Amino acid sequence: MHLSDFRSVIDQYDVIFFDSYGVLRSYQGLVPGVDRTFALLEEQGKEYYIITNDASRSPELLASSFHRAGLYNIQPDHIISSGMLAKEFLDLKVNDGIVAYLGTENSAHYIESSGLHTMPVSEIDDSNMHKVNALVMLDDEGFDWFRDLNKAVNLLRHRTIPAIAANPDNSYPVNNHDVSIAVGALAHMIEKVVGKKFIRFGKPDTQIFMFAYERLQAKRSISKKDILMIGDTLATDILGGNKFGLDTMLVLTGNTQPKDAESRIVSTGIVPTWICEAAVV
């Protein structure tokens, strides 16, 4: 497996898309050296965006979390999350009534900003269930897994409404050895029970890349050949970037570790354009 020099690769592109968790940060904090990467991008005048499946917080709160970790370059307008796509869907498709959600109050920012009446699933009962016109799964925290997941199941059994998984990830790493169940896995479980499909937003679906690309095109004409997508996960970051026609870089600081990167690429058939040790100059 050939590893490329990170700086030599990014010098070939005008715009860099970064995944967040596993590329820029981990459970331990920032990946050492990523501050130098962003200082270089600023110095060279390159545009960059964080393309994340994290719908647990607003872009403002996500940016603040980078600032607290010591990475001050990333501003809210640099962040494109799957939660923003969920909001766009609700704006276009749900006109009134209650949007029930599973997640924290912070994650509900996206649907609250749509002007709809939002309510946690825990507050749904027989008196208001008939007013619920959408269910959105935003985060794996902020609710009682036994009580509220059962409520969500029965809500979908009784109401013909769109069900949205704003984060399609099945798991996320919590340390070097363990993972935790994420929203995407909970949505799969509920689908099996009720026999209804969730609408999913985020990587590897190309819609999130189109969302970012249209934002770029609104500012200037740019070719997909000038954009590089950097991620740590083959099945989301790299597959999604490849499907959208972008060059992709796999970094080995997150879900894909150096010891099994080559075997995973061979077994999945998901091939990045480049492989680098880390997103660090």
C-alpha positions in Angstrom: 0.0 0.0 0.0 1.5 3.3 -1.1 1.2 6.3 1.2 1.3 9.7 -0.4 2.7 13.0 1.0 -0.3 15.0 2.3 1.0 18.4 1.4 2.0 17.4 -2.1 -1.6 16.1 -2.7 -3.5 19.1 -1.4 -1.3 21.4 -3.4 -3.1 19.9 -6.5 -6.6 21.1 -5.5 -8.4 24.4 -5.0 -11.0 23.2 -2.5 -10.7 20.7 0.3 -13.7 18.9 1.9 -12.9 17.3 5.3 -14.8 14.8 7.3 -14.7 15.8 11.0 -14.5 12.9 13.4 -11.5 10.6 12.6 -9.9 13.2 10.3 -9.7 16.4 12.3 -10.5 15.2 15.8 -11.0 12.0 17.9 -12.2 11.1 21.3 -8.8 12.5 22.5 -9.2 15.9 20.9 -7.7 17.4 17.8 -5.6 15.1 15.6 -2.1 16.5 16.4 -0.9 18.9 13.7 -4.3 19.7 12.0 -3.9 23.3 13.1 -0.9 23.6 10.8 -3.0 22.2 8.0 -5.6 25.0 8.3 -2.9 27.7 8.7 -1.5 26.5 5.4 -4.9 26.5 3.7 -5.5 30.0 4.9 -2.1 31.1 3.8 -2.7 29.7 0.3 -6.2 31.1 0.1 -7.7 27.6 -0.5 -11.4 27.1 0.4 -12.4 24.3 2.7 -15.5 22.8 4.2 -16.3 20.3 6.9 -18.7 17.7 5.5 -20.1 15.9 8.4 -22.9 13.4 9.3 -23.1 14.9 12.8 -26.6 16.3 13.3 -26.3 16.5 17.0 -25.4 20.2 17.1 -25.9 23.3 14.9 -23.0 24.6 12.7 -22.5 27.4 15.3 -22.1 24.8 18.2 -19.9 22.6 16.0 -17.7 25.5 15.2 -17.5 26.4 18.8 -16.4 22.9 19.7 -13.5 23.2 17.3 -12.6 26.6 18.9 -12.6 25.1 22.3 -10.3 22.4 21.1 -7.9 25.0 19.7 -8.8 25.1 16.0 -10.0 28.6 15.5 -10.1 28.7 11.7 -13.3 26.8 11.3 -16.4 29.1 11.3 -20.1 28.1 11.0 -20.2 28.8 7.3 -17.4 26.3 6.8 -19.6 23.5 8.1 -22.1 21.5 6.1 -23.9 18.8 8.1 -26.5 16.2 7.3 -28.8 18.1 9.7 -28.9 21.0 7.3 -30.3 18.6 4.6 -33.0 17.3 7.1 -34.0 20.9 7.7 -34.2 21.6 3.9 -36.5 18.5 3.5 -38.8 19.7 6.3 -39.0 23.2 4.9 -40.1 21.8 1.5 -42.2 18.8 2.5 -43.8 19.5 6.0 -46.0 22.5 6.2 -47.6 22.3 9.6 -48.2 20.3 12.7 -45.7 18.7 15.1 -42.3 17.4 14.2 -41.4 14.8 16.8 -37.6 14.2 17.3 -35.2 11.8 19.1 -32.1 13.6 20.2 -30.9 16.5 22.4 -32.3 20.0 22.6 -29.2 21.2 20.8 -29.8 18.8 17.9 -33.4 20.0 17.6 -31.9 23.4 16.4 -32.3 22.2 12.8 -36.0 21.5 12.9 -36.8 24.4 15.2 -35.3 26.8 12.6 -37.8 25.5 10.1 -40.6 27.3 12.0 -42.4 24.1 12.7 -43.7 23.0 16.2 -41.0 20.6 17.5 -41.5 18.2 20.3 -39.4 15.4 21.8 -40.9 12.0 21.3 -41.1 11.7 25.1 -43.9 14.3 25.0 -46.0 12.5 22.4 -49.1 10.8 23.7 -52.6 10.0 22.6 -53.7 13.6 22.9 -51.3 15.0 20.3 -50.2 12.0 18.2 -52.7 12.9 15.4 -50.9 16.2 14.9 -47.4 14.7 14.3 -46.5 15.1 10.7 -42.8 13.9 10.8 -40.4 12.0 12.9 -36.7 12.9 12.9 -33.9 11.0 14.5 -31.1 13.5 15.2 -28.8 12.0 17.9 -28.3 8.9 20.0 -28.4 10.9 23.2 -31.1 13.0 24.9 -33.8 10.4 25.3 -34.7 7.2 27.0 -33.8 4.3 24.7 -36.4 1.9 26.0 -39.4 4.2 26.5 -38.8 6.6 23.6 -37.7 4.1 21.0 -40.9 2.2 21.7 -42.9 5.4 21.4 -41.2 6.1 18.0 -42.1 2.6 16.8 -45.7 3.0 17.7 -45.9 6.5 16.3 -44.8 5.1 12.9 -47.3 2.2 13.2 -50.2 4.6 13.7 -49.2 7.6 11.6 -48.3 7.6 7.8 -45.6 10.2 8.0 -42.0 10.7 6.8 -39.4 9.3 9.1 -36.0 10.9 8.8 -32.6 9.7 10.0 -30.5 12.9 9.9 -27.3 10.9 10.6 -27.0 7.6 8.7 -23.9 6.4 10.6 -24.4 3.1 12.3 -21.6 3.6 14.9 -18.8 5.9 16.0 -15.6 5.2 17.9 -15.4 6.1 21.6 -11.8 4.9 22.1 -9.2 2.8 20.3 -11.1 -0.4 20.9 -14.8 0.3 21.3 -17.6 1.9 19.3 -21.1 3.2 20.3 -24.4 2.7 18.4 -25.3 5.7 16.3 -28.6 7.0 14.9 -28.3 5.0 11.6 -28.3 1.7 13.5 -31.4 2.7 15.5 -33.2 3.7 12.3 -32.4 0.3 10.8 -33.8 -1.5 13.9 -37.1 0.5 13.8 -37.4 -0.1 10.0 -37.3 -3.8 10.7 -40.0 -3.6 13.3 -42.5 -1.3 11.4 -41.6 -2.2 7.8 -41.2 1.5 6.8 -38.2 3.1 5.3 -36.4 6.1 6.8 -35.2 8.9 4.6 -31.5 9.2 5.2 -29.3 12.3 4.7 -25.5 12.5 4.8 -22.6 10.5 3.4 -22.4 8.3 1.4 -25.5 9.8 -0.3 -24.4 12.3 -2.9 -27.0 14.9 -1.8 -24.7 16.3 0.9 -21.9 16.8 -1.7 -24.3 18.5 -4.1 -25.3 20.8 -1.3 -21.7 21.8 -0.7 -21.0 22.0 -4.5 -23.9 24.3 -5.1 -22.7 26.6 -2.3 -19.3 26.8 -4.1 -20.9 27.3 -7.5 -22.9 30.3 -6.1 -19.6 32.0 -5.5 -17.6 31.0 -8.6 -17.4 28.5 -11.3 -15.5 25.4 -10.2 -14.9 21.9 -11.6 -15.3 18.8 -9.5 -11.7 18.0 -10.6 -10.6 20.9 -8.4 -12.1 19.4 -5.2 -10.6 16.8 -2.8 -12.7 14.9 -0.3 -10.7 13.7 2.8 -12.2 11.1 5.1 -11.3 8.2 7.4 -14.2 5.8 6.5 -14.4 4.0 3.2 -18.2 3.3 3.2 -19.2 6.9 3.8 -16.5 9.5 3.1 -14.7 7.8 0.3 -17.7 6.0 -1.3 -19.7 9.2 -1.2 -16.9 11.3 -2.7 -16.3 8.8 -5.4 -20.0 8.6 -6.3 -20.1 12.3 -6.7 -17.1 12.3 -9.0 -14.6 13.8 -6.6 -11.0 12.7 -6.0 -10.8 11.2 -2.5 -8.1 10.8 0.2 -8.3 8.1 2.9 -6.5 9.0 6.1 -5.5 6.5 8.7 -6.3 8.4 11.9 -9.9 7.2 12.5 -12.1 4.3 11.5 -9.6 2.9 9.0 -6.3 1.9 10.7 -3.0 1.3 8.9 -2.9 -2.4 9.8 -6.1 -3.2 7.9 -6.5 -0.4 5.4 -5.3 -2.4 2.4 -7.5 -5.5 3.2 -10.6 -3.3 3.6 -10.0 -1.5 0.3 -9.6 -4.9 -1.4 -12.7 -6.5 0.3 -15.0 -3.5 -0.2 -13.8 -2.4 -3.7 -14.0 1.2 -2.5 -10.8 2.7 -3.8 -9.6 6.2 -2.7 -7.5 8.3 -5.1 -4.9 8.8 -2.4 -4.0 7.3 0.9 -2.2 9.4 3.5 -1.2 8.8 7.1 -3.0 11.9 8.4 -4.5 15.2 7.2 -1.4 17.0 8.5 1.3 19.0 6.7 
